[in-house]
Amino acid sequence: DCELPLFKLMERAYINGRDVAKRMYDCRGYVLHHNIDFWGDAAPQDNWLPGTYWVLGAAWLATHIWEHYEYTLDKECLAKYYYLIHEACLFFVDFLQPASIIAEDGKPYLVINPSLSPENSYVTKAGQVGAFCEGCEMDNMILEGLFKSCLSARKVLDKAALDRDGKKYSQKDYEDFSYVLSHLKKPELNSDGSLMEWNREVEEVEPGHRHVSHLYGLFPGHTISLEKTPELAQACKKTLEKRLANGGGHTGWSQAWIINFRAQLQMGDEALQALVKLFSHSTLPNLLDNHPPFQIDGNYGALAAITRMIAQSEFDSENVVNLKLLPALPSNKKWQQGSVRGLRVKGAYSLDFDWQDGKACNIKLQPLTKEAEKIKVNIL
């Protein structure tokens, strides 16, 4: 109900974004900046450098098209909007610059330059406050998700991976996409064990900044997990401790993102603690999120977080989904029994289950399409 209107907005924005990409950057594909409206305005907004000059709007939004497919297995929808993923990638093939940091094959990493870590700042070598940088962790993780989504979608669609006019894309595009994907910088740790936000270790101006953008790979991205990257997961915990110890999470949407991080890290008690703070300090009497002023992302983010405390699903391979039940259930006795109905699971399944004494029971998984019947769901 919410994704399809988003894709229609992206269709409108694509026309403007293609024009901005060509005229402003002399690049193929299309670009959206940090702020678009109903009419799909793709140009930079405002003149505040720590937020205005951000070129990853289309990259982030396009990953929703692949995410939608993982939950629905709807190839027709994926084929219809595939060009929005492909041409977001195409823009960055032209736009990315060689970094001063070298990859394992001896060639430079590819970065957005200049870039910024949204709304955050650091101390330069000259002792000044700086925002622009040679790439950052959020860039790397969004681009990784985008290019992986495109290559995965192409594999699913095969000959149906067409452009807006129904024409086949060049094989060279996919070769370029694979090269970019292999030359995006991997996550690193700071000397204190926290996750590095910029592509080099720097001194933060606000250690308690409300943004925690560099944890994108944990959520909503899929790079970092307790099972596959335990060291990076611990670095995310360290990052959250550091932010919160210095006053972070003081806006509604920021607190909502923190609850999602904690749900991903299976920190149920800490997730509940943040949820209580969200409702008691950042929610208005009419239940709308208080930034201040009102911002809907705190409401939707809280709903996403509560859902992820109860169930999480990820594809483990092409036809296997791993489903975690109660991964971040708080120890609070009021949470030890409950039920959920009609929750969507990746692989096009609907989930109903109850829980008693903190343990799942009466689990019912219903395939929603014929394609879903080919998917195996492992309940963890």
Disulfide bonds with the S-S distance in Angstrom:
none
